[in-house]
Structures are given as C-alpha cells and as structure tokens.
C-alpha cells in the first residue's frame, strides 16, 4: 500500500480491530450478562505473540481459487445475462461509503473498486452507505430511501419505542433506481451484516409493519417481487459470538479510534467517517474534532440498545431478528461462507491460517483455559442463553463462525450445484477457504477480489 494511504488504512484497521474483540460466554446461560471479564485483550495479545505456530498439528485445506467461484461451477452464457437489473451492494458492521475514509479505500474492493469494475463489464451496480452501527431495521429504512429515492422514514412507532427521531433531514436521496417496483426488480449483495439488512429489507417490502405504516412509506408492505435475489457473503445468519462482549468492545473502539484520529491530525489528514446517527442527534457538529465525535457516539445509549447492530449481531439478537424476518416466498436466497482456520489434529480447535489478517486473529484464536475462549474453541452458551455452543461453531473467518453463514437455525437450505433455483429457497453456494472476513471484500488485503464479484454479478444477472 502506498505510504500516502497509511493513515486511512490505520483508521480502518482500528475500527475492525476493536470490533473484533473476543466473547465472554457463560456455561449456565444466565439472563444477566457478565459485568467483567477475566482475560483482557492485552493478555490474549501477549499469548498470541508467544505462539509462533499452533501447539498441535493442523489439517489445512487448499485456498479457494476465486476464478472458480461461479455458483454451481458453470460459467453463464452471455446471452443469458440481464445486466439491466440493478445490483446493490450493502456493507456490513462499521462499513463505509465510497467517499468516506478519503475515498482511498473502498469497502468493496479495498485498493481496487468492485463497483466501477462491474460497471465496466456492463452491470448496473450501486453501492449503499447505511448506518455502520445501526440496527438492521434502521439500515433497511435507509437502504429503501437510497434505492427508491426520498427521505428516510424509520416509522413513528419504532422511533417512539427506541427514543429517536422518525426522520433525519440529512438523509434524503434522489434514488439509485426510482422506477423500482415489481416490474423493475433489483438484486442485492450483502457482506456480513449487509446480509441481515438485505433480508430485513425484503421482509419490510413484503409484509411492512402496521404500527409504522403511514401513507406510502416502506412499512405499508405489499411490495412483493421487488427483489429477485439476495446474495449473502460471510453473513452471520445466526449472529456471531464475537459480538457479545460490549464491555470490552466499547472502550477499545473508543481508544483506538481516538488515538488514530490524533495520528491523522498530526499528519494533516482528515479521515472522514460518519456514523450516520442523525436520528439520535449524534451528527458530527461544525468544528467538532473527530476524536470528540467518536467519544460522544461511544458514550451514547445506542451502544447498549436493542436498536443497534450490537444487538442484531449477537447470537441472541440474531435469533430474535430471524423470528421476525422469516423468509420470502418469492425472493431467492444464496450464501457464500468464508473460512480461514484449520482444525487441530488432537483437539479439533480451529486455528487461524497464516493467511488470516493479524488484526482479527485476536478474536479467532482458540485460547487454552483458563483464558476466555476465542471463536476457534468457543464453548458454553450465548450471553442470553439462546444458543449452546459446540464444535460446529469453531471454524471461522476471524469474526463469524463459518458454519453459521447460511440459512438461520430452523430454516431449510440446500446445496447449489447448477439446478434451477426456486423462489423462496435458500441455496448454499459453498465455502471460500483461505479468505478471512476482510479479505473477501479486499479490505486490508493485497488480494484482488474483482473476479469473484464478476462471477456473482453474472450469476445473479442470469437468475431473473
């Protein structure tokens, strides 16, 4: 990476490092979450520094060749493509828009640019920029306005329930695709939380929310068939144990963002980052420094509210979310999983591969007891007792368990091998080995992922 890009990369690294903190679990599943942890991130980091290699042999898998990632293993004939159907890219937790972070790093592509690459191939592609720490409900409302055009409406009842404004005057958009309707549908690609947000949007389009319905807003429902396909990449279908530890996440996020903001200021650079929380009156004020803005957001009640990504990304929050969203009978669902760990030959614990970004190894590594576990050997139950962890949760991409990136628990899913996809069905497209949660979008990675997204765009454009 060029030297001039360093402050931006460091800023993004801080975001992702802090949000990748490890998870405390309880063996009893008490409803009251623990108020402290017994192992600090500093202690875990020191342990990682002492480990030059896994303490046991591991069984590694070949790294997936991205050029071979056409769903079903078959290239699509150019005559079968309907490239006029828009594809909208939806970022995940702490994601950012195309012009944020100085425009140097793209969420979709890193130092490359997936959107512009796909446009150069004839696809009609747009990149959304929704609340990076907001709930999937709020993100879906913002996504709807960005695609259709108009001002964001969070719903009167929902706004009253969580104590924020129904409207944010700063969030009014001309629309990526104002003609959007059942006769002019779209496709969605969501990475990480973007997968949850995509599913929430389909739910609200179709079923709405009677308590929030007003005029012709999103919550009126009845918009069946507006989304042809939803493709999810590294999406936490059942949440991630890595999202539970807010006691560690909040102070670490604040500390790292503030220190890097100061570094950027010393270099005369301004890393632009917007939490998009105007509905909570958490806009960055004129003259307010970035570190003061970050401190104010981190101290806000939203960080512990159920109207936030922090709740929706927890396994217990995701369970609640999944019960509400259900599944469309019209839209088709597809999901790719990522994995950058290998199982130990003795314990079966999932150890990070050498290809995993060091930033997220802190979350992924299977720490021995009495240290708190990492994703690679998580045990006990989720913080509020909704899930019991076992070895199926261990393989991961640094932030999300690989086996839980598909259809939520209790919903059916089938492997996709080239068959005619059916409306309302969920298809497992396979596992991308050797790619962590960030590498598959090209962030903090030298890898060029454009060929992967070309394959996915071609596939979606053949599914209409």
Sine and cosine of phi, psi and omega as CSV:
sin_phi,cos_phi,sin_psi,cos_psi,sin_omega,cos_omega
0.00,0.00,0.68,-0.73,-0.02,-1.00
-0.89,0.45,0.49,-0.87,-0.07,-1.00
-0.85,0.52,-0.61,0.79,-0.03,-1.00
-0.91,0.41,-0.26,0.96,0.00,-1.00
-1.00,-0.01,-0.09,1.00,-0.18,-0.98
-0.88,0.48,-0.74,0.67,-0.03,-1.00
-0.86,0.52,-0.65,0.76,0.03,-1.00
-0.89,0.46,-0.70,0.71,0.00,-1.00
-0.90,0.43,-0.63,0.78,0.01,-1.00
-0.91,0.42,-0.66,0.75,0.02,-1.00
-0.86,0.51,-0.74,0.68,0.02,-1.00
-0.90,0.43,-0.63,0.78,0.02,-1.00
-0.86,0.51,-0.66,0.75,0.00,-1.00
-0.88,0.47,-0.70,0.72,0.05,-1.00
-0.82,0.57,-0.76,0.65,-0.11,-0.99
-0.96,0.27,-0.54,0.84,0.05,-1.00
-0.90,0.45,-0.75,0.66,-0.04,-1.00
-0.90,0.43,-0.58,0.81,-0.03,-1.00
-0.99,0.16,-0.08,1.00,0.03,-1.00
-0.98,-0.20,0.37,0.93,-0.01,-1.00
-0.92,0.38,0.34,-0.94,-0.16,-0.99
-0.99,0.15,0.15,-0.99,-0.19,-0.98
-0.92,-0.38,0.79,-0.61,0.19,-0.98
-0.99,0.14,0.61,-0.79,0.06,-1.00
-0.79,-0.61,0.39,-0.92,0.03,-1.00
-0.88,-0.47,0.65,-0.76,-0.03,-1.00
-0.97,0.24,-0.32,0.95,-0.08,-1.00
-0.98,-0.20,-0.27,0.96,-0.01,-1.00
0.94,0.33,0.61,0.79,0.01,-1.00
-0.88,0.48,0.54,-0.84,-0.01,-1.00
-0.97,0.26,-0.36,0.93,0.05,-1.00
-1.00,-0.05,0.89,-0.45,-0.05,-1.00
-0.93,0.36,0.45,-0.90,0.00,-1.00
-0.90,0.44,0.50,-0.87,-0.02,-1.00
-0.99,-0.15,-0.09,1.00,0.03,-1.00
-0.46,-0.89,0.22,-0.97,0.06,-1.00
-0.87,-0.48,0.35,-0.94,-0.03,-1.00
-0.98,-0.19,-0.15,0.99,0.02,-1.00
-0.74,-0.67,0.84,-0.54,-0.02,-1.00
-1.00,0.10,0.32,-0.95,0.08,-1.00
-0.89,0.45,-0.53,0.85,0.03,-1.00
-0.90,0.44,-0.64,0.77,0.03,-1.00
-0.93,0.38,-0.63,0.77,0.04,-1.00
-0.92,0.40,-0.64,0.77,0.02,-1.00
-0.90,0.44,-0.64,0.77,0.03,-1.00
-0.90,0.44,-0.63,0.78,0.03,-1.00
-0.90,0.44,-0.69,0.72,0.02,-1.00
-0.87,0.49,-0.63,0.77,0.00,-1.00
-0.89,0.46,-0.46,0.89,-0.04,-1.00
-1.00,0.09,-0.13,0.99,-0.06,-1.00
-0.97,-0.25,0.97,-0.26,0.02,-1.00
-0.98,0.19,-0.38,0.93,0.02,-1.00
-0.37,-0.93,0.27,-0.96,0.03,-1.00
-0.85,0.53,0.56,-0.83,-0.01,-1.00
-0.97,0.26,0.05,1.00,0.06,-1.00
-0.56,-0.83,0.30,-0.95,0.05,-1.00
-0.92,0.40,0.48,-0.88,-0.01,-1.00
-0.79,-0.62,0.39,-0.92,0.05,-1.00
-0.97,-0.23,0.96,-0.28,-0.07,-1.00
-1.00,-0.08,0.43,-0.90,0.06,-1.00
-0.92,-0.40,0.43,-0.90,0.03,-1.00
-0.90,0.43,0.60,-0.80,0.04,-1.00
-0.94,0.35,0.72,-0.70,-0.01,-1.00
-0.90,0.44,0.72,-0.69,0.09,-1.00
-1.00,0.07,0.91,-0.41,-0.13,-0.99
-0.88,0.47,-0.45,0.90,0.02,-1.00
-0.93,0.37,-0.24,0.97,-0.01,-1.00
-0.98,-0.21,0.47,0.89,-0.11,-0.99
-0.96,-0.27,0.48,0.88,0.14,-0.99
-0.95,0.30,0.86,-0.51,-0.02,-1.00
-0.78,0.63,0.75,-0.67,-0.04,-1.00
0.99,0.11,-0.13,0.99,0.04,-1.00
0.98,0.19,0.20,0.98,-0.06,-1.00
-0.83,-0.55,0.76,-0.65,0.08,-1.00
-0.93,0.36,0.56,-0.83,-0.03,-1.00
-1.00,-0.07,0.71,-0.70,0.05,-1.00
-0.90,0.43,0.67,-0.74,0.00,-1.00
-0.85,0.53,-0.50,0.87,0.00,-1.00
-0.93,0.37,-0.31,0.95,-0.04,-1.00
-1.00,0.01,-0.10,1.00,-0.12,-0.99
-1.00,0.02,0.71,-0.70,0.15,-0.99
-0.92,-0.39,0.99,0.11,-0.11,-0.99
-0.97,0.24,-0.06,1.00,0.03,-1.00
-0.97,0.24,-0.36,0.93,0.02,-1.00
-0.95,0.32,0.87,-0.49,-0.08,-1.00
-0.89,0.45,0.54,-0.84,0.14,-0.99
-0.91,-0.42,0.81,-0.58,0.01,-1.00
-0.93,-0.36,0.79,-0.62,0.01,-1.00
-1.00,-0.09,0.78,-0.62,-0.04,-1.00
-0.86,-0.51,0.87,-0.49,-0.05,-1.00
-0.97,0.23,0.19,-0.98,-0.01,-1.00
-0.99,-0.16,-0.32,-0.95,-0.02,-1.00
-0.82,0.57,0.69,-0.72,-0.06,-1.00
0.79,0.61,0.45,0.89,0.06,-1.00
-0.96,0.26,-0.02,-1.00,-0.14,-0.99
-0.44,-0.90,0.33,-0.94,-0.02,-1.00
-0.99,0.12,0.09,-1.00,-0.09,-1.00
-0.90,0.44,-0.48,0.88,-0.06,-1.00
-0.98,-0.19,0.04,1.00,0.04,-1.00
-1.00,0.09,0.18,-0.98,-0.08,-1.00
0.80,0.59,0.61,0.79,0.04,-1.00
0.95,0.31,0.06,1.00,-0.04,-1.00
0.95,0.31,0.14,0.99,-0.07,-1.00
-0.99,0.17,-0.71,0.71,0.00,-1.00
-0.96,-0.26,0.78,-0.63,0.07,-1.00
-0.99,-0.12,0.69,-0.72,0.07,-1.00
-0.85,0.53,-0.66,0.75,0.01,-1.00
-0.99,-0.13,1.00,0.06,0.08,-1.00
0.82,-0.57,-0.30,0.95,-0.01,-1.00
0.93,0.36,-0.90,-0.44,0.02,-1.00
-0.99,0.17,-0.13,0.99,0.11,-0.99
-0.98,-0.20,-0.08,-1.00,-0.06,-1.00
-0.63,-0.78,0.99,-0.15,-0.06,-1.00
-0.90,0.44,-0.68,0.74,-0.03,-1.00
-0.85,0.53,-0.79,0.62,-0.07,-1.00
-0.94,0.34,-0.51,0.86,0.06,-1.00
-0.90,0.44,-0.71,0.70,0.00,-1.00
-0.92,0.39,-0.61,0.79,0.05,-1.00
-0.89,0.46,-0.61,0.80,0.01,-1.00
-0.92,0.39,-0.31,0.95,0.04,-1.00
-1.00,-0.07,0.05,1.00,0.08,-1.00
0.98,-0.19,0.02,1.00,-0.01,-1.00
-1.00,0.10,0.49,-0.87,-0.01,-1.00
-0.99,-0.15,1.00,-0.04,-0.21,-0.98
-0.88,-0.48,0.64,-0.77,0.05,-1.00
-0.73,-0.68,0.48,-0.88,0.01,-1.00
-0.90,-0.43,0.86,-0.50,0.03,-1.00
-0.99,0.12,0.36,-0.93,0.08,-1.00
-0.66,-0.75,1.00,-0.05,-0.06,-1.00
-0.96,-0.29,0.04,-1.00,-0.07,-1.00
-0.85,0.53,0.86,-0.51,-0.08,-1.00
-0.94,0.35,-0.39,0.92,0.05,-1.00
-0.82,-0.57,0.25,0.97,-0.04,-1.00
-0.99,0.15,0.26,-0.97,0.06,-1.00
-0.93,0.38,0.32,-0.95,0.04,-1.00
-0.91,0.40,-0.48,0.88,0.09,-1.00
-0.88,0.48,-0.80,0.61,-0.03,-1.00
-0.90,0.43,-0.64,0.76,0.02,-1.00
-0.90,0.44,-0.64,0.77,0.02,-1.00
-0.91,0.42,-0.64,0.77,0.03,-1.00
-0.89,0.45,-0.65,0.76,0.03,-1.00
-0.93,0.36,-0.63,0.77,0.01,-1.00
-0.89,0.45,-0.68,0.73,0.02,-1.00
-0.85,0.53,-0.74,0.68,-0.02,-1.00
-0.91,0.41,-0.60,0.80,-0.01,-1.00
-0.92,0.38,-0.59,0.81,-0.01,-1.00
-0.98,0.18,-0.78,0.62,-0.11,-0.99
-0.98,0.18,-0.53,0.85,-0.11,-0.99
0.98,-0.17,0.51,-0.86,-0.03,-1.00
0.89,-0.45,-0.13,-0.99,-0.02,-1.00
-0.99,-0.16,0.57,-0.82,-0.02,-1.00
-0.92,0.39,0.72,-0.69,0.08,-1.00
-0.82,-0.57,0.91,-0.41,-0.02,-1.00
-1.00,0.08,-0.11,0.99,-0.02,-1.00
1.00,-0.07,0.75,-0.66,-0.08,-1.00
-0.90,0.45,-0.73,0.68,-0.04,-1.00
-0.92,0.40,-0.66,0.75,0.01,-1.00
-0.90,0.44,-0.70,0.72,0.01,-1.00
-0.88,0.48,-0.67,0.74,0.02,-1.00
-0.92,0.40,-0.61,0.79,-0.01,-1.00
-0.88,0.48,-0.63,0.78,-0.09,-1.00
-0.94,-0.33,0.13,0.99,0.16,-0.99
0.95,0.31,0.59,0.81,0.10,-0.99
-0.77,-0.64,0.09,-1.00,-0.04,-1.00
-0.95,0.30,0.50,-0.87,0.06,-1.00
-0.96,0.29,-0.55,0.84,-0.04,-1.00
-0.83,-0.56,0.40,-0.92,0.14,-0.99
-0.75,-0.66,0.94,-0.35,-0.12,-0.99
-0.89,0.45,-0.30,0.96,0.02,-1.00
-0.98,0.18,-0.17,0.99,-0.09,-1.00
-0.94,-0.35,0.93,0.36,0.10,-0.99
-0.83,-0.56,0.69,-0.72,-0.20,-0.98
-0.71,-0.71,0.51,-0.86,0.07,-1.00
-0.96,0.29,-0.39,0.92,0.03,-1.00
0.99,-0.17,0.77,-0.63,0.12,-0.99
-0.90,0.43,-0.61,0.79,-0.19,-0.98
-0.50,-0.86,0.96,0.28,-0.11,-0.99
-0.86,0.52,-0.43,0.90,-0.01,-1.00
-0.98,0.18,0.07,1.00,-0.03,-1.00
-0.79,0.62,0.84,-0.54,0.13,-0.99
-0.24,-0.97,-0.22,-0.97,-0.06,-1.00
-0.92,0.40,-0.46,0.89,0.03,-1.00
-1.00,0.08,-0.23,0.97,0.01,-1.00
-0.74,-0.67,0.93,0.36,-0.09,-1.00
-0.98,0.21,0.08,-1.00,-0.01,-1.00
-0.72,-0.69,0.16,-0.99,0.16,-0.99
-0.89,-0.46,0.53,-0.85,-0.01,-1.00
-0.85,-0.52,0.67,-0.74,0.17,-0.99
-0.84,-0.54,0.87,-0.49,-0.02,-1.00
-0.86,-0.50,0.76,-0.65,0.09,-1.00
-0.98,-0.19,0.70,-0.71,0.06,-1.00
0.84,0.55,-0.82,-0.57,-0.01,-1.00
-0.88,0.47,-0.35,0.94,0.06,-1.00
-0.86,0.51,-0.44,0.90,0.09,-1.00
-0.93,0.36,-0.68,0.73,0.07,-1.00
-0.88,0.47,-0.69,0.72,-0.03,-1.00
-0.88,0.47,-0.64,0.77,0.02,-1.00
-0.87,0.49,-0.71,0.71,0.00,-1.00
-0.91,0.42,-0.62,0.78,0.04,-1.00
-0.90,0.44,-0.66,0.75,0.02,-1.00
-0.87,0.49,-0.70,0.71,0.02,-1.00
-0.87,0.49,-0.67,0.74,0.02,-1.00
-0.86,0.52,-0.75,0.66,-0.05,-1.00
-0.95,0.33,-0.57,0.82,0.08,-1.00
-0.86,0.51,-0.71,0.70,-0.10,-0.99
-0.99,0.15,-0.74,0.68,-0.15,-0.99
-0.96,-0.27,-0.32,0.95,0.00,-1.00
0.87,0.49,-0.38,-0.92,0.05,-1.00
-0.47,-0.88,0.98,-0.21,-0.09,-1.00
-0.79,0.62,-0.60,0.80,-0.03,-1.00
-0.93,0.37,-0.34,0.94,-0.05,-1.00
-0.93,-0.38,-0.04,1.00,-0.04,-1.00
-0.93,0.37,0.74,-0.67,-0.02,-1.00
-0.39,-0.92,0.88,-0.48,-0.01,-1.00
0.91,0.42,-0.87,-0.50,-0.02,-1.00
-0.84,-0.54,0.57,0.82,-0.04,-1.00
-0.98,0.22,0.05,-1.00,-0.05,-1.00
-0.80,0.60,-0.58,0.82,-0.19,-0.98
-0.99,0.14,0.03,1.00,0.10,-0.99
-0.94,0.35,-0.52,0.86,0.00,-1.00
0.97,0.23,-0.27,-0.96,0.02,-1.00
0.98,0.19,0.10,0.99,-0.04,-1.00
-0.99,-0.11,0.90,0.44,-0.03,-1.00
-0.98,0.21,0.68,-0.74,0.06,-1.00
0.99,0.10,0.16,0.99,0.01,-1.00
-0.97,0.26,-0.38,0.93,0.03,-1.00
-0.86,-0.51,0.89,-0.45,0.01,-1.00
-0.95,0.32,-0.77,0.64,-0.13,-0.99
-0.61,-0.79,0.59,-0.81,0.15,-0.99
-0.87,-0.49,0.85,-0.53,0.09,-1.00
-0.93,-0.37,0.80,-0.61,-0.02,-1.00
-0.91,-0.41,0.71,-0.71,-0.02,-1.00
-0.83,-0.56,0.86,-0.50,0.00,-1.00
0.84,0.54,0.53,0.85,-0.09,-1.00
-1.00,0.08,0.70,-0.71,-0.01,-1.00
-0.98,0.19,0.99,0.13,-0.04,-1.00
-0.85,0.53,-0.56,0.83,0.06,-1.00
-0.88,-0.47,0.46,0.89,-0.01,-1.00
0.96,0.26,-0.08,-1.00,0.02,-1.00
-0.68,-0.73,0.70,-0.72,0.10,-1.00
-0.84,0.54,-0.36,0.93,-0.01,-1.00
-0.93,0.36,-0.22,0.97,-0.05,-1.00
-1.00,-0.01,-0.09,1.00,-0.13,-0.99
-0.97,0.24,-0.53,0.84,-0.22,-0.97
-1.00,0.06,0.95,0.30,0.03,-1.00
-0.92,0.40,-0.48,0.88,0.00,-1.00
-0.86,0.51,-0.54,0.84,0.03,-1.00
-1.00,-0.06,-0.62,0.79,-0.10,-0.99
-0.88,0.48,-0.74,0.68,-0.13,-0.99
-0.90,0.45,-0.81,0.59,-0.01,-1.00
-0.90,0.43,-0.57,0.82,0.02,-1.00
-0.93,0.37,-0.66,0.75,0.03,-1.00
-0.87,0.49,-0.71,0.70,-0.01,-1.00
-0.90,0.44,-0.70,0.71,-0.05,-1.00
-0.90,0.44,-0.73,0.69,-0.06,-1.00
-0.94,0.34,-0.65,0.76,0.02,-1.00
-0.91,0.42,-0.64,0.77,-0.02,-1.00
-0.93,0.38,-0.65,0.76,-0.03,-1.00
-0.92,0.39,-0.63,0.77,0.01,-1.00
-0.97,0.26,-0.49,0.87,0.10,-0.99
-0.89,0.46,-0.65,0.76,0.03,-1.00
-0.91,0.42,-0.64,0.77,0.04,-1.00
-0.89,0.46,-0.71,0.71,0.01,-1.00
-0.89,0.46,-0.64,0.77,0.02,-1.00
-0.90,0.44,-0.64,0.77,0.03,-1.00
-0.88,0.47,-0.52,0.85,-0.01,-1.00
-1.00,0.03,0.02,1.00,0.02,-1.00
0.97,0.24,0.35,0.94,-0.02,-1.00
-0.92,-0.39,0.42,-0.91,0.00,-1.00
-0.82,-0.57,1.00,-0.08,0.03,-1.00
-0.94,0.33,0.95,-0.32,-0.08,-1.00
-0.98,0.19,0.84,-0.54,0.03,-1.00
-0.57,-0.82,0.74,-0.67,-0.09,-1.00
-0.82,-0.57,0.86,-0.51,0.04,-1.00
-0.97,0.26,-0.21,0.98,0.09,-1.00
0.82,0.57,0.73,0.68,-0.05,-1.00
-0.90,-0.43,0.61,0.79,0.01,-1.00
-0.87,0.50,-0.49,0.87,0.02,-1.00
-0.90,0.43,-0.37,0.93,0.07,-1.00
-0.98,-0.18,0.18,0.98,-0.05,-1.00
0.85,0.52,0.62,0.79,0.01,-1.00
-0.91,-0.40,0.64,0.77,0.09,-1.00
-0.97,0.23,0.48,-0.88,0.12,-0.99
-0.95,0.30,0.81,-0.58,-0.09,-1.00
-1.00,0.08,0.44,-0.90,0.05,-1.00
-0.83,0.56,0.78,-0.62,0.00,-1.00
0.99,0.12,-0.12,0.99,-0.01,-1.00
-0.97,0.24,0.77,-0.64,0.02,-1.00
-0.94,0.34,0.38,-0.92,-0.01,-1.00
-0.90,0.44,-0.62,0.78,-0.02,-1.00
-0.92,0.39,-0.57,0.82,0.06,-1.00
-0.93,0.37,-0.63,0.78,0.04,-1.00
-0.88,0.47,-0.74,0.67,0.00,-1.00
-0.88,0.47,-0.69,0.73,-0.01,-1.00
-0.88,0.48,-0.64,0.77,-0.01,-1.00
-0.92,0.40,-0.67,0.74,0.02,-1.00
-0.91,0.40,-0.70,0.72,-0.04,-1.00
-0.91,0.42,-0.43,0.91,0.03,-1.00
-1.00,-0.01,0.03,1.00,-0.04,-1.00
-0.98,0.21,0.50,-0.87,0.08,-1.00
-0.87,0.49,-0.28,0.96,-0.01,-1.00
-0.87,0.49,-0.45,0.89,-0.04,-1.00
-0.93,0.37,-0.29,0.96,0.06,-1.00
-0.86,-0.51,0.14,0.99,-0.01,-1.00
-0.99,0.15,0.42,-0.91,0.14,-0.99
-0.98,0.20,-0.08,1.00,0.09,-1.00
-0.99,-0.13,0.83,0.56,-0.06,-1.00
-0.42,-0.91,0.30,-0.96,0.07,-1.00
-0.92,0.39,-0.48,0.88,0.00,-1.00
-0.84,0.54,-0.59,0.81,0.05,-1.00
-0.99,0.17,-0.72,0.69,-0.07,-1.00
-0.89,0.45,-0.45,0.89,-0.03,-1.00
-1.00,0.03,-0.25,0.97,0.10,-1.00
-0.94,0.35,0.52,-0.85,0.06,-1.00
-0.81,0.59,-0.67,0.74,-0.01,-1.00
-0.93,0.36,-0.62,0.79,0.06,-1.00
-0.93,0.38,-0.64,0.77,0.03,-1.00
-0.90,0.43,-0.58,0.81,0.03,-1.00
-0.88,0.47,-0.69,0.72,0.05,-1.00
-0.90,0.44,-0.68,0.73,0.01,-1.00
-0.88,0.47,-0.70,0.71,-0.03,-1.00
-0.90,0.44,-0.58,0.81,0.02,-1.00
-0.90,0.44,-0.57,0.82,0.01,-1.00
-0.97,0.23,-0.70,0.72,-0.12,-0.99
-0.94,0.33,-0.69,0.73,-0.06,-1.00
0.88,0.47,-0.69,-0.72,0.00,-1.00
-0.45,-0.89,0.64,-0.77,0.06,-1.00
-0.93,0.37,0.48,-0.87,0.11,-0.99
-1.00,-0.07,-0.04,1.00,-0.09,-1.00
-0.89,-0.45,-0.72,0.69,-0.02,-1.00
-0.95,0.33,0.56,-0.83,0.09,-1.00
-0.98,-0.18,0.60,-0.80,-0.05,-1.00
-0.89,-0.46,0.67,-0.74,0.04,-1.00
-0.69,-0.72,0.58,-0.81,0.00,-1.00
-0.59,-0.80,0.66,-0.75,0.16,-0.99
-0.96,-0.29,0.66,-0.75,0.11,-0.99
-0.97,-0.26,0.49,-0.87,0.11,-0.99
-0.88,-0.48,0.56,-0.83,0.02,-1.00
-0.56,-0.83,0.76,-0.65,0.06,-1.00
-0.72,-0.69,0.67,0.75,0.06,-1.00
-0.75,-0.67,0.28,-0.96,0.06,-1.00
-0.72,-0.69,0.64,-0.77,-0.06,-1.00
-0.97,0.24,0.63,-0.77,0.12,-0.99
-0.93,0.36,0.62,-0.79,-0.06,-1.00
-0.95,0.32,-0.39,0.92,-0.01,-1.00
-0.99,-0.14,-0.76,0.65,-0.11,-0.99
-1.00,-0.08,-0.42,0.91,-0.12,-0.99
0.99,0.15,-0.04,1.00,0.04,-1.00
-0.86,0.52,0.49,-0.87,-0.02,-1.00
-0.99,-0.11,0.92,-0.39,-0.01,-1.00
-0.99,-0.15,0.66,-0.75,0.04,-1.00
-0.87,0.50,0.66,-0.75,0.10,-1.00
-0.97,0.26,0.25,-0.97,0.04,-1.00
-0.89,0.45,-0.38,0.93,0.00,-1.00
-0.98,0.20,-0.21,0.98,-0.03,-1.00
-0.95,0.31,0.68,-0.73,0.03,-1.00
-0.87,0.49,0.77,-0.63,-0.02,-1.00
-0.83,0.56,-0.44,0.90,-0.04,-1.00
-0.87,0.50,-0.61,0.79,-0.08,-1.00
-0.97,-0.24,0.06,1.00,0.08,-1.00
-0.90,0.43,-0.46,0.89,0.01,-1.00
-0.85,0.53,-0.57,0.82,0.01,-1.00
-0.99,0.13,-0.58,0.81,-0.17,-0.99
-0.99,0.13,-0.50,0.86,-0.21,-0.98
-0.91,0.41,0.67,-0.74,0.04,-1.00
-0.99,0.10,0.99,-0.14,-0.07,-1.00
-0.98,0.20,0.63,-0.78,0.04,-1.00
-0.96,0.29,0.49,-0.87,0.10,-1.00
-0.92,0.39,0.51,-0.86,0.20,0.98
-1.00,0.04,0.18,0.98,0.06,-1.00
-0.92,0.40,0.47,-0.88,0.09,-1.00
-0.89,0.45,0.60,-0.80,-0.06,-1.00
-0.95,0.31,0.34,-0.94,0.20,-0.98
-0.99,-0.14,-0.09,-1.00,0.03,-1.00
-0.87,0.50,-0.51,0.86,-0.08,-1.00
-0.94,0.35,-0.19,0.98,0.08,-1.00
-0.49,-0.87,0.54,0.84,-0.02,-1.00
-0.85,0.53,0.64,-0.77,-0.03,-1.00
-0.61,-0.79,0.06,-1.00,-0.01,-1.00
0.99,0.15,-0.67,-0.74,-0.04,-1.00
-0.75,-0.66,0.27,-0.96,0.12,-0.99
-0.90,0.43,0.27,-0.96,-0.18,-0.98
-0.85,0.53,-0.56,0.83,-0.02,-1.00
-0.95,-0.30,0.20,0.98,0.16,-0.99
0.99,0.11,0.16,0.99,-0.06,-1.00
-0.97,0.23,-0.38,0.93,-0.02,-1.00
-0.73,-0.68,0.61,-0.79,0.17,-0.98
-0.97,-0.25,0.82,-0.58,-0.05,-1.00
-1.00,0.10,0.60,-0.80,0.12,-0.99
-0.62,-0.79,-0.16,-0.99,-0.11,-0.99
-0.90,0.43,-0.30,0.96,0.02,-1.00
-0.92,0.39,-0.31,0.95,0.00,-1.00
-1.00,0.07,-0.14,0.99,-0.18,-0.98
-0.97,0.26,-0.75,0.66,0.03,-1.00
-0.85,0.53,0.69,-0.72,-0.08,-1.00
-0.41,-0.91,0.14,-0.99,0.02,-1.00
-0.94,-0.33,0.33,0.95,-0.03,-1.00
0.97,-0.24,-0.48,0.87,-0.01,-1.00
-0.74,-0.67,-0.41,0.91,-0.06,-1.00
-0.71,-0.71,0.68,-0.73,0.08,-1.00
-0.89,0.46,0.77,-0.63,-0.11,-0.99
-0.89,0.45,-0.59,0.81,-0.06,-1.00
-0.97,0.23,-0.07,1.00,-0.04,-1.00
-0.87,-0.50,0.54,0.84,0.04,-1.00
-0.97,-0.24,0.19,0.98,0.00,-1.00
-0.93,-0.37,-0.58,-0.81,0.01,-1.00
-0.88,0.48,0.63,-0.77,0.01,-1.00
-0.87,0.49,0.38,-0.93,0.04,-1.00
-0.80,0.61,0.72,-0.69,0.00,-1.00
1.00,-0.04,-0.17,0.99,0.05,-1.00
-0.96,-0.29,0.54,-0.84,-0.03,-1.00
-0.98,0.21,0.48,-0.88,0.07,-1.00
-0.48,-0.88,0.62,-0.79,0.01,-1.00
-0.79,-0.61,0.44,-0.90,0.03,-1.00
-0.95,0.30,0.63,-0.77,0.03,-1.00
-0.99,-0.15,0.82,-0.57,-0.02,-1.00
-0.76,-0.65,0.38,0.92,0.03,-1.00
0.96,-0.29,0.01,1.00,0.00,-1.00
-0.93,0.36,0.25,-0.97,0.08,-1.00
-0.94,0.35,0.89,-0.46,-0.03,-1.00
-0.95,0.32,0.66,-0.75,-0.06,-1.00
-0.97,-0.24,0.57,-0.82,0.04,-1.00
-0.84,0.54,0.68,-0.73,0.05,-1.00
0.99,0.16,0.00,1.00,0.00,-1.00
-1.00,-0.10,0.43,-0.90,0.03,-1.00
-0.91,-0.41,0.78,-0.63,-0.07,-1.00
-0.87,-0.49,0.75,-0.66,0.08,-1.00
-1.00,0.07,0.89,-0.46,-0.04,-1.00
-1.00,0.03,-0.19,0.98,0.04,-1.00
0.84,-0.55,-0.10,-1.00,-0.06,-1.00
-0.87,-0.50,0.73,-0.68,0.03,-1.00
-0.99,-0.12,0.98,-0.20,-0.05,-1.00
-1.00,0.09,0.62,-0.78,0.00,-1.00
1.00,0.09,0.19,0.98,0.04,-1.00
-0.85,-0.53,0.85,-0.53,0.04,-1.00
-1.00,0.05,-0.07,-1.00,-0.13,-0.99
-0.89,0.46,-0.47,0.88,-0.03,-1.00
-1.00,-0.09,-0.57,0.82,-0.07,-1.00
-0.90,0.45,-0.53,0.85,-0.07,-1.00
-0.95,0.31,-0.23,0.97,0.15,-0.99
-0.95,-0.31,0.05,1.00,0.06,-1.00
0.99,0.14,0.17,0.99,-0.05,-1.00
-1.00,0.04,0.73,-0.68,-0.03,-1.00
0.79,0.61,0.64,0.77,-0.04,-1.00
-0.52,-0.86,0.63,-0.77,0.06,-1.00
-0.98,0.20,-0.08,1.00,-0.09,-1.00
-0.95,0.31,0.60,-0.80,0.05,-1.00
-0.99,-0.13,0.94,-0.34,-0.07,-1.00
-0.99,-0.14,0.14,0.99,-0.10,-1.00
-0.87,0.49,-0.60,0.80,-0.02,-1.00
-0.90,0.43,-0.55,0.84,0.05,-1.00
-0.88,0.48,-0.74,0.67,-0.04,-1.00
-0.96,0.29,-0.46,0.89,0.14,-0.99
-0.88,0.47,-0.68,0.73,0.01,-1.00
-0.89,0.46,-0.66,0.75,-0.04,-1.00
-0.94,0.33,-0.63,0.78,0.04,-1.00
-0.90,0.44,-0.66,0.75,0.03,-1.00
-0.89,0.46,-0.68,0.73,0.00,-1.00
-0.89,0.46,-0.76,0.65,-0.01,-1.00
-0.88,0.47,-0.60,0.80,-0.01,-1.00
-0.96,0.29,-0.16,0.99,0.08,-1.00
-0.99,-0.17,-0.04,1.00,-0.10,-1.00
-0.98,-0.19,0.21,0.98,-0.09,-1.00
-1.00,-0.03,0.00,0.00,0.00,0.00
